């Protein structure tokens, strides 16, 4: 089992909503919310030091926010309904170490 921010990444694919999300992540181009970095509004908060505790990143997609926070030393738990997004996040986490 892969890990992100020290925690296990579980895979759950028995939900029809998750199937719809999987389809979004399996397209040739990423979904519009997946920009390869933390969303700009959240990046500003991170840069301003407004994040002060462990982080739950719900609906984290490809984990850009989770990985950026983990790289800064935060403990992050990322959740997503899409098995495809979880798989991509696990690979990105492994690449970043």
Secondary structure as UniProt FT lines:
FT   STRAND          3..4
FT   TURN            5..6
FT   STRAND          7..8
FT   HELIX           16..25
FT   TURN            32..33
FT   HELIX           40..47
FT   TURN            48..49
FT   STRAND          55..58
FT   TURN            61..62
FT   HELIX           64..71
FT   TURN            72..73
FT   STRAND          76..79
FT   HELIX           83..96
//
